[in-house]
Amino acid sequence: MTVTAHERPQLPFDRPNVLDIAPLYDVLRRQAPITKVTTPAGDPAWLVTAYAEAKQIFGDRRFGRSHPAPQEAARVSHAAVLDGPTGDFEHEEREHTRMRRLLAPAFSAPRMRRLAGRVEELTGRCLDDMQAARDARPGEPVNLHELLAFPLPVLVICELLGVPYEDRAYFRDLSRRIGLIDGGEDARKAMTDFRVYTGKLADAKRREPGPDVISDLVAAQGDDPTFSDDEVARLAAGLIFAGHETTSTRIDLGVLLLLADLGRRDRFAADPDGEVGPTVEEILRITAPGGLGLLRYAHDDVEVGGLTIARGDAVIISSNAANRDETVFAEPEAFDPGRRPNAHLAFGHGVHVCLGANLARTELRTVFPALLRRFPGLRLAVAVDDIEVRSNRLTGGVDEVPVTW
């Protein structure tokens, strides 16, 4: 398969199953590390599929989430996130530094180590629910997504941020709607409702603060009069969305990877403490939650990969494709927990590396050993090819992981 210079492939590309990415990514990377594509919104953008160029753009301050002329910017989707430019073009770097300084303590490695025991406890509760479901309907598959992969990250992010767990059905629906690639007006309404919800949470924390991140954000307003109530609500909504959606998907896909090969499952179950660190990193490298990528806009004319990306051009960085670049990763399609080094880009790179990386790793390093200690005979109840991918969602993923034991 080749793509001619006159073609502009449209995202998202078709993929064979939930564990593999679209073959077209490899075709495009072999032809050129950066290629013109059409976004789901119908606009032009540059797609980055190669590791070196992805890493370069991640670390280059001349690329950002804001746009010099937002009304002229290419749109990427009709979701309420990752749809187009965000932030103030003139002050993006300053605002980014301020937000990271504010939030870094909440997601620091020491805080995550202190949280680890609580994550283990919450994981145990979810595994109890899996066993109860099995006992209630012996012989029938259990949906691991609904009983472990979704509720665990929600429990953790609710506790960390100070969000009532009983509200999970409400913000789950809002999260689903804002992340629909073709969501349009309904996605925007859901985002408005989400910010109203988190604004009310923040108001409650002003009256009765607690040991949680939203209380920390409210307290920070006392030291920074420019930190508005609207900004607190927006940031809290983003943290809730990102804090459970992406980790939930990684748990699902990690389980599918481990169970797709029972020899692989048994090797992990034989020494979960020794295997979990490198196994989690390989899961992060090879799994592909969504079919798009991370959006940036060029703030100046920038040369990357022998091409000039013009000021204002949209750039979509496919970490999924970059993490399968054969010039960096030997046999990149193979699941290899022994891979050394494993400098994947699942959390980005440089000053914009994902703030929640420590939290995600804490959850993933807890859940897989606990799951296979409790259910060492765990296996899939259907073939991987029969599991439907949520291709219309920014975060991708699945709704069902039927398992038995």
C-alpha positions in Angstrom: 0.0 0.0 0.0 1.2 3.5 -0.8 -0.3 6.9 -0.5 0.4 9.4 -3.3 1.3 13.0 -2.8 -2.2 14.1 -4.0 -4.0 12.0 -1.4 -4.8 13.4 2.1 -6.0 10.4 4.2 -8.8 11.2 6.7 -8.6 10.4 10.4 -9.4 8.2 12.2 -8.0 5.3 10.2 -9.5 1.8 10.2 -7.8 -0.6 12.6 -8.0 -4.4 12.5 -8.8 -4.8 16.2 -8.5 -3.2 19.6 -4.9 -4.3 20.2 -3.5 -3.2 16.8 -3.2 0.2 15.3 -4.2 1.0 11.8 -1.7 -0.3 9.2 -1.8 3.0 7.4 0.3 4.6 10.2 3.2 2.4 9.3 2.8 3.1 5.6 2.8 6.8 6.2 5.8 6.7 8.5 7.8 4.8 5.9 7.0 7.4 3.3 7.6 10.5 5.5 7.6 11.2 9.2 5.1 14.0 8.8 2.2 13.8 6.4 -0.8 16.0 5.5 -4.1 14.5 6.5 -7.7 15.5 6.9 -9.1 15.7 10.4 -12.5 14.2 11.4 -13.7 17.8 11.3 -12.7 18.0 7.6 -9.8 20.4 8.0 -6.1 20.0 7.0 -3.4 19.0 9.6 0.0 17.6 9.7 0.2 14.0 11.2 3.4 13.0 12.9 4.0 9.2 12.9 7.8 9.0 13.6 9.4 8.9 17.0 12.2 11.5 16.5 9.8 14.1 15.0 7.2 13.5 17.7 9.7 13.9 20.5 11.1 17.1 18.8 7.7 18.7 18.6 6.8 17.7 22.2 9.9 19.5 23.4 9.7 22.6 21.1 8.1 25.6 22.8 7.2 26.9 19.3 4.3 24.5 19.3 1.4 24.9 21.7 -2.3 24.4 22.3 -3.2 28.0 21.5 -3.4 29.6 18.0 -2.3 33.1 16.8 -5.8 33.5 15.1 -8.2 31.0 16.8 -11.1 31.8 14.5 -8.9 30.7 11.5 -7.5 27.5 13.2 -8.1 24.1 11.7 -10.5 22.1 13.8 -9.7 18.5 14.7 -13.0 17.1 15.8 -16.5 18.1 16.9 -15.9 16.9 20.5 -15.8 19.4 23.3 -12.1 18.6 24.0 -9.3 18.3 21.4 -11.5 20.1 19.0 -9.4 23.2 18.3 -7.1 25.7 20.0 -7.3 26.5 23.7 -5.7 29.2 25.9 -4.3 32.6 25.4 -1.7 32.8 22.5 0.2 35.6 24.1 0.5 34.1 27.5 0.3 30.3 27.0 3.7 29.4 28.4 3.2 31.6 31.4 -0.2 30.0 32.1 1.1 26.5 31.6 3.9 27.1 34.1 1.5 28.5 36.6 -0.9 25.6 36.3 1.9 23.0 36.6 3.4 24.7 39.6 -0.1 24.7 41.2 -0.9 21.0 40.4 2.5 19.4 40.6 2.4 18.7 44.4 -1.0 16.9 44.0 0.4 14.5 41.5 4.0 14.2 42.8 5.7 10.8 43.1 5.8 11.0 47.0 2.1 11.7 47.1 1.4 8.8 44.8 3.5 6.5 47.0 1.4 7.6 49.9 -1.8 6.9 47.8 -0.6 3.4 46.8 -2.0 1.6 49.8 -5.4 3.2 49.2 -5.4 2.2 45.5 -4.6 -1.3 46.6 -7.6 -1.3 49.0 -9.9 0.1 46.3 -8.7 -2.5 43.8 -9.6 -5.2 46.3 -13.1 -3.8 46.6 -13.5 -4.0 42.8 -12.2 -7.6 42.7 -14.7 -8.5 45.4 -17.4 -7.1 43.0 -16.1 -9.3 40.2 -16.3 -12.4 42.4 -19.8 -11.4 43.5 -20.9 -11.1 39.9 -19.5 -14.5 39.1 -21.1 -16.1 42.1 -24.5 -14.5 41.2 -24.4 -16.0 37.7 -22.1 -19.0 37.7 -20.8 -19.9 34.2 -21.6 -16.5 32.7 -18.8 -14.1 31.7 -18.0 -11.1 33.9 -17.6 -7.7 32.3 -14.2 -6.6 33.7 -14.7 -3.1 32.2 -17.7 -2.4 34.3 -16.5 -3.9 37.5 -12.8 -3.0 37.5 -11.4 -0.9 34.7 -14.0 1.8 34.9 -14.8 2.0 38.7 -11.2 1.8 40.0 -9.9 5.0 38.3 -13.2 6.8 39.2 -12.8 5.8 42.8 -9.2 7.0 42.9 -9.8 10.3 41.1 -12.9 11.0 43.3 -10.8 10.5 46.4 -7.9 12.6 45.1 -10.0 15.5 43.9 -12.7 15.4 46.5 -15.6 14.4 44.2 -18.6 12.5 45.6 -18.4 8.9 44.2 -22.2 8.8 44.1 -22.1 11.3 41.3 -20.1 8.9 39.0 -23.1 8.1 36.8 -23.6 11.8 36.1 -20.1 12.7 35.2 -19.6 9.4 33.3 -22.4 10.5 31.0 -20.9 14.0 30.7 -17.5 12.5 29.9 -18.9 10.3 27.3 -20.7 13.1 25.5 -17.8 15.6 25.6 -15.5 13.0 24.1 -17.6 12.1 21.1 -15.7 13.0 18.0 -18.9 14.0 16.3 -20.6 15.3 19.4 -21.1 18.9 18.2 -23.6 21.0 20.0 -24.5 18.2 22.5 -20.8 17.8 23.4 -20.5 21.6 24.0 -23.6 21.5 26.2 -22.2 18.6 28.2 -19.0 20.5 28.8 -20.9 23.5 30.0 -22.9 21.2 32.4 -19.6 19.6 33.5 -18.2 23.0 34.4 -21.3 24.0 36.3 -21.0 20.8 38.2 -17.4 21.4 39.1 -18.1 25.0 39.9 -20.6 23.9 42.5 -18.1 21.4 43.9 -15.6 24.3 44.2 -18.2 26.4 46.0 -18.7 23.6 48.5 -15.0 23.4 49.1 -14.8 27.1 49.9 -17.3 26.5 52.7 -15.8 23.2 53.9 -12.3 22.6 52.5 -10.8 19.1 52.6 -7.5 17.3 51.9 -8.2 17.1 48.2 -7.1 18.8 45.0 -10.2 20.9 44.4 -9.8 22.4 47.9 -6.2 23.1 47.0 -7.3 24.9 43.8 -9.8 27.0 45.8 -7.1 27.9 48.4 -4.7 28.9 45.6 -7.2 31.6 44.6 -6.3 33.5 47.8 -2.7 33.9 46.6 -3.6 34.6 42.9 -6.5 37.1 42.2 -6.3 36.3 38.5 -7.2 32.6 39.2 -10.9 32.9 38.5 -13.8 30.7 39.6 -14.4 29.8 35.9 -10.8 28.7 35.6 -11.1 26.5 38.7 -14.2 24.9 37.3 -12.6 24.3 33.9 -9.5 22.8 35.4 -11.4 20.6 37.8 -13.6 19.3 34.9 -10.5 18.5 32.9 -8.9 16.6 35.8 -12.0 14.5 36.3 -12.2 13.6 32.6 -8.6 12.9 32.1 -8.1 11.2 35.5 -10.5 8.4 34.8 -11.0 8.0 31.1 -7.5 7.3 30.0 -6.5 5.1 32.9 -9.7 3.0 32.5 -8.8 2.4 28.9 -5.2 1.3 29.7 -6.5 -1.2 32.3 -8.9 -2.7 29.7 -6.2 -2.9 27.0 -3.6 -4.2 29.4 -5.8 -7.0 30.5 -6.6 -7.8 26.9 -2.8 -8.0 26.1 -2.1 -10.2 29.1 -5.0 -12.6 28.4 -4.5 -12.7 24.6 -1.7 -15.2 25.2 -2.1 -17.5 28.2 1.6 -18.2 28.3 2.1 -14.4 28.7 -0.5 -14.4 31.5 1.1 -17.3 33.3 4.6 -15.7 33.1 3.2 -12.5 34.7 1.2 -14.4 37.3 4.3 -16.4 38.4 6.2 -13.3 39.4 3.9 -10.3 39.4 6.1 -8.1 41.7 9.1 -8.7 39.4 7.2 -8.4 36.2 4.9 -5.5 36.9 7.2 -2.5 36.3 8.4 -3.4 32.8 5.1 -4.9 31.9 3.2 -1.7 32.6 5.7 0.3 30.5 5.3 -2.1 27.6 1.5 -1.8 28.0 1.8 2.0 27.9 4.0 1.7 24.8 2.0 -0.7 22.7 -1.6 0.0 23.5 -3.5 2.6 21.4 -6.4 4.0 23.3 -7.7 6.5 20.7 -7.4 6.9 16.9 -6.2 10.5 16.8 -3.4 12.0 18.8 -2.3 15.1 20.7 -3.0 18.4 19.0 -0.5 21.3 18.7 -0.4 24.5 16.6 2.8 26.0 15.3 3.5 29.4 16.8 6.2 30.2 14.2 7.4 28.7 11.0 9.3 25.6 12.2 11.3 23.0 10.2 10.7 19.4 11.3 11.7 16.3 9.4 12.8 18.3 6.4 9.5 20.1 6.1 8.4 23.6 7.1 5.4 23.7 9.3 3.9 27.1 8.8 2.8 29.4 11.7 -0.8 28.5 12.7 -0.7 25.0 11.1 -2.4 22.2 13.1 -0.2 19.2 14.1 -1.5 15.9 15.4 1.2 13.9 17.2 0.4 10.2 17.1 2.2 8.7 20.1 0.6 5.4 19.2 2.4 5.4 15.8 5.7 6.9 17.2 5.7 4.1 19.9 5.9 1.6 17.1 8.7 3.2 15.1 11.0 0.4 14.1 14.0 2.7 14.1 13.6 3.1 17.9 11.9 -0.1 19.0 13.1 -3.5 17.7 10.1 -5.7 16.6 7.7 -2.8 17.6 4.6 -4.9 17.0 5.7 -7.5 19.5 4.6 -7.2 23.2 7.9 -7.5 25.0 8.1 -6.6 28.7 11.8 -7.3 28.6 12.3 -4.4 26.2 15.3 -2.2 27.3 15.3 0.7 27.1 11.6 1.5 26.7 11.5 5.3 26.2 7.9 5.4 24.9 6.0 8.6 24.4 2.7 7.5 26.0 2.8 10.5 28.4 4.4 12.9 25.9 7.8 14.4 26.5 9.5 17.5 27.9 7.9 20.3 29.9 4.4 19.2 28.7 4.7 15.6 29.8 1.4 14.4 31.3 0.9 15.6 34.8 -1.0 12.4 35.7 1.7 10.0 34.7 2.6 9.1 38.3 -1.1 8.5 39.1 -1.6 6.3 36.1 1.5 4.2 36.8 0.5 3.8 40.5 -2.9 2.5 39.5 -1.6 0.2 36.7 1.2 -1.2 38.9 -1.4 -2.1 41.5 -4.2 -3.5 39.4 -2.5 -6.1 37.3 -0.7 -8.0 40.1 -3.8 -7.8 42.3 -6.0 -9.1 39.5 -3.9 -12.1 38.6 -3.1 -13.0 42.2 -6.8 -13.1 42.9 -7.8 -14.8 39.6 -4.7 -16.6 38.3 -6.9 -18.6 35.8 -8.5 -15.5 34.3 -9.2 -15.8 30.6 -11.1 -14.0 27.9 -14.6 -15.3 27.2 -14.5 -14.0 23.6 -11.9 -13.6 20.9 -10.0 -10.3 20.8 -11.3 -9.7 17.3 -14.9 -9.8 18.6 -14.4 -6.9 21.0 -15.7 -3.7 19.6 -13.5 -0.6 19.6 -15.1 2.8 20.5 -13.9 4.5 17.4 -16.1 7.5 17.9 -14.5 8.5 21.2 -11.4 10.5 21.6 -10.2 8.2 24.3 -11.1 5.1 22.2 -11.2 2.0 24.3 -14.0 -0.6 24.8 -17.2 -1.0 26.7 -16.8 -4.7 27.4 -14.0 -7.0 28.4 -15.8 -10.4 29.0 -13.7 -12.6 31.2 -14.2 -15.9 33.1 -12.1 -18.0 35.5 
